[in-house]
């Protein structure tokens, strides 16, 4: 990032900066599921399970699966490189992504840092 924005986001934030805050399992318990479909054989499924074990401790598990087909385009330069080097194989236009996340939140009590004699 160039210019005055570098003072706020840092000089190596060439593509910008994002600050994402997700829901805490302490304040948002439950099970949520999402299913989506679309063009290019798009299929997407998301599941989130969150629970407060105690008032100070919460856990969250989430998973996502995504599949689809990319737009097919044959770059002439790439095709020539693949013809010259058969070890490169052919391009795969199928997209697939799977991810999972586990999170533990701990909220300390107000008297954690209180000094007592």
DOKOLVO-871975 format. One record per atom (N, C-alpha, C): residue in three letters; residue number from 1; x, y, z; atom name. Coordinates in steps of 0.02 Angstrom, whole numbers, plus 50000, padded with zeros to 5 digits. Example, Ala and Ser with C-alpha at 12.3 -4.5 7.8 and 13.67 -1.06 7.14 Angstrom:
<pts>
('ALA',1,(50660,49716,50390),'N'),
('ALA',1,(50615,49775,50390),'CA'),
('ALA',1,(50660,49835,50390),'C'),
('SER',2,(50642,49888,50354),'N'),
('SER',2,(50684,49947,50357),'CA'),
('SER',2,(50645,50002,50394),'C'),
</pts>
This chain:
<pts>
('UNK',1,(50043,49942,50000),'N'),
('UNK',1,(50000,50000,50000),'CA'),
('UNK',1,(50045,50061,50000),'C'),
('UNK',2,(50032,50106,49954),'N'),
('UNK',2,(50072,50167,49949),'CA'),
('UNK',2,(50034,50226,49978),'C'),
('UNK',3,(50071,50277,49998),'N'),
('UNK',3,(50040,50338,50021),'CA'),
('UNK',3,(50022,50335,50095),'C'),
('UNK',4,(49976,50378,50116),'N'),
('UNK',4,(49960,50383,50187),'CA'),
('UNK',4,(49926,50320,50216),'C'),
('UNK',5,(49896,50279,50173),'N'),
('UNK',5,(49865,50217,50197),'CA'),
('UNK',5,(49915,50169,50228),'C'),
('UNK',6,(49979,50174,50207),'N'),
('UNK',6,(50031,50130,50235),'CA'),
('UNK',6,(50040,50142,50309),'C'),
('UNK',7,(50028,50203,50333),'N'),
('UNK',7,(50035,50217,50404),'CA'),
('UNK',7,(49982,50179,50444),'C'),
('UNK',8,(49924,50169,50414),'N'),
('UNK',8,(49869,50136,50449),'CA'),
('UNK',8,(49872,50060,50441),'C'),
('UNK',9,(49886,50035,50381),'N'),
('UNK',9,(49884,49963,50367),'CA'),
('UNK',9,(49952,49930,50360),'C'),
('UNK',10,(50005,49968,50357),'N'),
('UNK',10,(50072,49940,50350),'CA'),
('UNK',10,(50096,49944,50278),'C'),
('UNK',11,(50162,49948,50269),'N'),
('UNK',11,(50190,49957,50201),'CA'),
('UNK',11,(50184,49895,50157),'C'),
('UNK',12,(50174,49836,50187),'N'),
('UNK',12,(50171,49774,50147),'CA'),
('UNK',12,(50100,49751,50133),'C'),
('UNK',13,(50051,49794,50142),'N'),
('UNK',13,(49981,49777,50127),'CA'),
('UNK',13,(49965,49797,50055),'C'),
('UNK',14,(49999,49765,50009),'N'),
('UNK',14,(49993,49784,49938),'CA'),
('UNK',14,(49922,49774,49912),'C'),
('UNK',15,(49888,49723,49936),'N'),
('UNK',15,(49822,49708,49910),'CA'),
('UNK',15,(49766,49731,49957),'C'),
('UNK',16,(49782,49773,50005),'N'),
('UNK',16,(49732,49797,50053),'CA'),
('UNK',16,(49732,49756,50116),'C'),
('UNK',17,(49689,49773,50162),'N'),
('UNK',17,(49684,49738,50226),'CA'),
('UNK',17,(49610,49728,50243),'C'),
('UNK',18,(49596,49671,50273),'N'),
('UNK',18,(49528,49656,50295),'CA'),
('UNK',18,(49530,49636,50369),'C'),
('UNK',19,(49482,49659,50406),'N'),
('UNK',19,(49475,49641,50476),'CA'),
('UNK',19,(49408,49605,50482),'C'),
('UNK',20,(49410,49540,50494),'N'),
('UNK',20,(49350,49499,50497),'CA'),
('UNK',20,(49339,49478,50569),'C'),
('UNK',21,(49280,49491,50595),'N'),
('UNK',21,(49262,49471,50663),'CA'),
('UNK',21,(49205,49421,50657),'C'),
('UNK',22,(49217,49360,50679),'N'),
('UNK',22,(49166,49308,50676),'CA'),
('UNK',22,(49127,49305,50741),'C'),
('UNK',23,(49070,49272,50739),'N'),
('UNK',23,(49027,49267,50799),'CA'),
('UNK',23,(49060,49222,50851),'C'),
('UNK',24,(49059,49245,50913),'N'),
('UNK',24,(49087,49208,50969),'CA'),
('UNK',24,(49039,49152,50990),'C'),
('UNK',25,(49065,49093,51008),'N'),
('UNK',25,(49021,49041,51033),'CA'),
('UNK',25,(48990,49058,51101),'C'),
('UNK',26,(49019,49107,51136),'N'),
('UNK',26,(48991,49127,51201),'CA'),
('UNK',26,(48927,49167,51192),'C'),
('UNK',27,(48920,49203,51137),'N'),
('UNK',27,(48861,49245,51127),'CA'),
('UNK',27,(48816,49221,51072),'C'),
('UNK',28,(48837,49171,51034),'N'),
('UNK',28,(48797,49146,50978),'CA'),
('UNK',28,(48800,49070,50976),'C'),
('UNK',29,(48764,49038,51021),'N'),
('UNK',29,(48763,48965,51024),'CA'),
('UNK',29,(48715,48936,50972),'C'),
('UNK',30,(48726,48873,50956),'N'),
('UNK',30,(48678,48838,50913),'CA'),
('UNK',30,(48711,48805,50853),'C'),
('UNK',31,(48668,48777,50811),'N'),
('UNK',31,(48690,48744,50750),'CA'),
('UNK',31,(48660,48781,50691),'C'),
('UNK',32,(48701,48798,50642),'N'),
('UNK',32,(48677,48828,50581),'CA'),
('UNK',32,(48704,48789,50522),'C'),
('UNK',33,(48664,48785,50470),'N'),
('UNK',33,(48684,48750,50408),'CA'),
('UNK',33,(48661,48790,50349),'C'),
('UNK',34,(48702,48791,50297),'N'),
('UNK',34,(48685,48826,50235),'CA'),
('UNK',34,(48700,48780,50176),'C'),
('UNK',35,(48657,48782,50127),'N'),
('UNK',35,(48667,48744,50065),'CA'),
('UNK',35,(48655,48791,50007),'C'),
('UNK',36,(48699,48789,49958),'N'),
('UNK',36,(48690,48833,49900),'CA'),
('UNK',36,(48705,48796,49835),'C'),
('UNK',37,(48672,48817,49782),'N'),
('UNK',37,(48683,48790,49715),'CA'),
('UNK',37,(48681,48847,49666),'C'),
('UNK',38,(48716,48839,49610),'N'),
('UNK',38,(48715,48892,49560),'CA'),
('UNK',38,(48741,48869,49493),'C'),
('UNK',39,(48755,48918,49451),'N'),
('UNK',39,(48780,48903,49384),'CA'),
('UNK',39,(48848,48869,49388),'C'),
('UNK',40,(48869,48840,49334),'N'),
('UNK',40,(48933,48806,49327),'CA'),
('UNK',40,(48940,48749,49377),'C'),
('UNK',41,(48884,48714,49391),'N'),
('UNK',41,(48882,48656,49436),'CA'),
('UNK',41,(48906,48674,49507),'C'),
('UNK',42,(48892,48734,49528),'N'),
('UNK',42,(48912,48757,49594),'CA'),
('UNK',42,(48872,48721,49648),'C'),
('UNK',43,(48907,48694,49698),'N'),
('UNK',43,(48876,48662,49756),'CA'),
('UNK',43,(48916,48686,49816),'C'),
('UNK',44,(48880,48710,49868),'N'),
('UNK',44,(48915,48735,49928),'CA'),
('UNK',44,(48875,48715,49990),'C'),
('UNK',45,(48910,48690,50040),'N'),
('UNK',45,(48879,48673,50103),'CA'),
('UNK',45,(48922,48697,50161),'C'),
('UNK',46,(48889,48726,50212),'N'),
('UNK',46,(48924,48753,50270),'CA'),
('UNK',46,(48887,48730,50333),'C'),
('UNK',47,(48924,48709,50384),'N'),
('UNK',47,(48895,48690,50448),'CA'),
('UNK',47,(48935,48724,50503),'C'),
('UNK',48,(48899,48752,50553),'N'),
('UNK',48,(48931,48783,50611),'CA'),
('UNK',48,(48897,48758,50674),'C'),
('UNK',49,(48936,48735,50722),'N'),
('UNK',49,(48911,48712,50787),'CA'),
('UNK',49,(48948,48751,50841),'C'),
('UNK',50,(48910,48787,50884),'N'),
('UNK',50,(48941,48827,50936),'CA'),
('UNK',50,(48906,48814,51002),'C'),
('UNK',51,(48945,48811,51056),'N'),
('UNK',51,(48917,48798,51122),'CA'),
('UNK',51,(48959,48831,51176),'C'),
('UNK',52,(48925,48861,51224),'N'),
('UNK',52,(48959,48888,51283),'CA'),
('UNK',52,(48961,48832,51334),'C'),
('UNK',53,(49021,48807,51349),'N'),
('UNK',53,(49030,48753,51397),'CA'),
('UNK',53,(49018,48779,51467),'C'),
('UNK',54,(49045,48837,51482),'N'),
('UNK',54,(49033,48873,51545),'CA'),
('UNK',54,(49021,48946,51525),'C'),
('UNK',55,(49002,48989,51572),'N'),
('UNK',55,(48994,49060,51553),'CA'),
('UNK',55,(49059,49092,51529),'C'),
('UNK',56,(49116,49063,51545),'N'),
('UNK',56,(49181,49091,51524),'CA'),
('UNK',56,(49213,49055,51466),'C'),
('UNK',57,(49190,48994,51449),'N'),
('UNK',57,(49223,48953,51399),'CA'),
('UNK',57,(49173,48930,51345),'C'),
('UNK',58,(49190,48943,51282),'N'),
('UNK',58,(49148,48922,51227),'CA'),
('UNK',58,(49189,48888,51172),'C'),
('UNK',59,(49158,48843,51135),'N'),
('UNK',59,(49191,48809,51080),'CA'),
('UNK',59,(49148,48814,51017),'C'),
('UNK',60,(49182,48815,50960),'N'),
('UNK',60,(49147,48819,50896),'CA'),
('UNK',60,(49183,48775,50845),'C'),
('UNK',61,(49145,48736,50808),'N'),
('UNK',61,(49171,48696,50752),'CA'),
('UNK',61,(49133,48716,50690),'C'),
('UNK',62,(49168,48726,50635),'N'),
('UNK',62,(49135,48742,50572),'CA'),
('UNK',62,(49171,48707,50515),'C'),
('UNK',63,(49133,48691,50463),'N'),
('UNK',63,(49161,48657,50405),'CA'),
('UNK',63,(49126,48682,50342),'C'),
('UNK',64,(49162,48680,50286),'N'),
('UNK',64,(49134,48703,50222),'CA'),
('UNK',64,(49159,48657,50166),'C'),
('UNK',65,(49115,48643,50119),'N'),
('UNK',65,(49133,48605,50058),'CA'),
('UNK',65,(49106,48644,49999),'C'),
('UNK',66,(49146,48649,49945),'N'),
('UNK',66,(49129,48690,49887),'CA'),
('UNK',66,(49154,48655,49825),'C'),
('UNK',67,(49111,48647,49775),'N'),
('UNK',67,(49132,48619,49710),'CA'),
('UNK',67,(49100,48659,49654),'C'),
('UNK',68,(49131,48657,49597),'N'),
('UNK',68,(49105,48692,49539),'CA'),
('UNK',68,(49149,48681,49478),'C'),
('UNK',69,(49130,48712,49423),'N'),
('UNK',69,(49169,48708,49361),'CA'),
('UNK',69,(49189,48778,49340),'C'),
('UNK',70,(49254,48787,49326),'N'),
('UNK',70,(49279,48851,49304),'CA'),
('UNK',70,(49262,48863,49231),'C'),
('UNK',71,(49263,48926,49210),'N'),
('UNK',71,(49253,48941,49139),'CA'),
('UNK',71,(49311,48914,49100),'C'),
('UNK',72,(49297,48880,49045),'N'),
('UNK',72,(49350,48849,49005),'CA'),
('UNK',72,(49376,48899,48954),'C'),
('UNK',73,(49442,48911,48957),'N'),
('UNK',73,(49476,48954,48910),'CA'),
('UNK',73,(49543,48923,48896),'C'),
('UNK',74,(49561,48919,48833),'N'),
('UNK',74,(49626,48891,48814),'CA'),
('UNK',74,(49670,48948,48792),'C'),
('UNK',75,(49722,48962,48831),'N'),
('UNK',75,(49771,49013,48815),'CA'),
('UNK',75,(49819,48984,48763),'C'),
('UNK',76,(49826,49017,48705),'N'),
('UNK',76,(49869,48989,48653),'CA'),
('UNK',76,(49942,48979,48675),'C'),
('UNK',77,(49967,49024,48717),'N'),
('UNK',77,(50036,49018,48741),'CA'),
('UNK',77,(50042,48958,48787),'C'),
('UNK',78,(49992,48950,48831),'N'),
('UNK',78,(49993,48892,48876),'CA'),
('UNK',78,(49986,48827,48837),'C'),
('UNK',79,(49943,48827,48786),'N'),
('UNK',79,(49933,48766,48745),'CA'),
('UNK',79,(49998,48747,48710),'C'),
('UNK',80,(50035,48797,48686),'N'),
('UNK',80,(50099,48783,48653),'CA'),
('UNK',80,(50149,48755,48703),'C'),
('UNK',81,(50151,48782,48764),'N'),
('UNK',81,(50196,48758,48816),'CA'),
('UNK',81,(50179,48686,48835),'C'),
('UNK',82,(50114,48670,48839),'N'),
('UNK',82,(50093,48602,48856),'CA'),
('UNK',82,(50109,48553,48800),'C'),
('UNK',83,(50104,48577,48737),'N'),
('UNK',83,(50120,48534,48681),'CA'),
('UNK',83,(50195,48519,48679),'C'),
('UNK',84,(50236,48569,48697),'N'),
('UNK',84,(50308,48560,48698),'CA'),
('UNK',84,(50331,48518,48757),'C'),
('UNK',85,(50292,48518,48811),'N'),
('UNK',85,(50312,48480,48871),'CA'),
('UNK',85,(50252,48439,48895),'C'),
('UNK',86,(50244,48377,48871),'N'),
('UNK',86,(50186,48336,48889),'CA'),
('UNK',86,(50182,48321,48964),'C'),
('UNK',87,(50237,48329,49000),'N'),
('UNK',87,(50236,48316,49072),'CA'),
('UNK',87,(50191,48365,49109),'C'),
('UNK',88,(50175,48422,49079),'N'),
('UNK',88,(50131,48471,49110),'CA'),
('UNK',88,(50060,48446,49114),'C'),
('UNK',89,(50041,48398,49072),'N'),
('UNK',89,(49974,48371,49074),'CA'),
('UNK',89,(49923,48420,49047),'C'),
('UNK',90,(49860,48407,49063),'N'),
('UNK',90,(49806,48451,49039),'CA'),
('UNK',90,(49778,48490,49098),'C'),
('UNK',91,(49745,48546,49082),'N'),
('UNK',91,(49716,48589,49133),'CA'),
('UNK',91,(49651,48558,49159),'C'),
('UNK',92,(49642,48563,49224),'N'),
('UNK',92,(49581,48538,49257),'CA'),
('UNK',92,(49537,48598,49273),'C'),
('UNK',93,(49476,48599,49247),'N'),
('UNK',93,(49431,48655,49258),'CA'),
('UNK',93,(49382,48643,49315),'C'),
('UNK',94,(49391,48587,49351),'N'),
('UNK',94,(49349,48573,49409),'CA'),
('UNK',94,(49378,48608,49470),'C'),
('UNK',95,(49335,48638,49511),'N'),
('UNK',95,(49356,48673,49571),'CA'),
('UNK',95,(49328,48635,49631),'C'),
('UNK',96,(49370,48624,49681),'N'),
('UNK',96,(49348,48591,49742),'CA'),
('UNK',96,(49385,48620,49801),'C'),
('UNK',97,(49349,48633,49855),'N'),
('UNK',97,(49380,48660,49916),'CA'),
('UNK',97,(49344,48631,49976),'C'),
('UNK',98,(49382,48609,50024),'N'),
('UNK',98,(49355,48587,50088),'CA'),
('UNK',98,(49395,48620,50143),'C'),
('UNK',99,(49361,48643,50194),'N'),
('UNK',99,(49397,48674,50250),'CA'),
('UNK',99,(49359,48661,50315),'C'),
('UNK',100,(49396,48665,50370),'N'),
('UNK',100,(49367,48656,50436),'CA'),
('UNK',100,(49403,48701,50484),'C'),
('UNK',101,(49368,48721,50537),'N'),
('UNK',101,(49397,48766,50586),'CA'),
('UNK',101,(49371,48747,50655),'C'),
('UNK',102,(49414,48753,50704),'N'),
('UNK',102,(49395,48744,50774),'CA'),
('UNK',102,(49417,48806,50812),'C'),
('UNK',103,(49376,48827,50859),'N'),
('UNK',103,(49390,48889,50895),'CA'),
('UNK',103,(49370,48880,50968),'C'),
('UNK',104,(49411,48906,51013),'N'),
('UNK',104,(49397,48906,51085),'CA'),
('UNK',104,(49400,48978,51108),'C'),
('UNK',105,(49347,49002,51140),'N'),
('UNK',105,(49346,49070,51168),'CA'),
('UNK',105,(49346,49065,51243),'C'),
('UNK',106,(49387,49107,51274),'N'),
('UNK',106,(49388,49110,51347),'CA'),
('UNK',106,(49379,49183,51367),'C'),
('UNK',107,(49330,49196,51409),'N'),
('UNK',107,(49317,49263,51434),'CA'),
('UNK',107,(49334,49263,51509),'C'),
('UNK',108,(49390,49295,51527),'N'),
('UNK',108,(49409,49293,51598),'CA'),
('UNK',108,(49359,49332,51641),'C'),
('UNK',109,(49355,49313,51704),'N'),
('UNK',109,(49310,49347,51750),'CA'),
('UNK',109,(49338,49416,51768),'C'),
('UNK',110,(49296,49460,51793),'N'),
('UNK',110,(49317,49528,51808),'CA'),
('UNK',110,(49370,49531,51863),'C'),
('UNK',111,(49371,49483,51908),'N'),
('UNK',111,(49419,49485,51962),'CA'),
('UNK',111,(49485,49449,51947),'C'),
('UNK',112,(49496,49429,51884),'N'),
('UNK',112,(49557,49393,51866),'CA'),
('UNK',112,(49619,49436,51880),'C'),
('UNK',113,(49616,49500,51862),'N'),
('UNK',113,(49674,49543,51870),'CA'),
('UNK',113,(49671,49586,51933),'C'),
('UNK',114,(49624,49573,51976),'N'),
('UNK',114,(49618,49612,52038),'CA'),
('UNK',114,(49668,49587,52089),'C'),
('UNK',115,(49709,49632,52114),'N'),
('UNK',115,(49760,49614,52164),'CA'),
('UNK',115,(49728,49615,52233),'C'),
('UNK',116,(49739,49562,52270),'N'),
('UNK',116,(49713,49557,52338),'CA'),
('UNK',116,(49769,49540,52386),'C'),
('UNK',117,(49768,49570,52446),'N'),
('UNK',117,(49817,49554,52499),'CA'),
('UNK',117,(49790,49501,52545),'C'),
</pts>
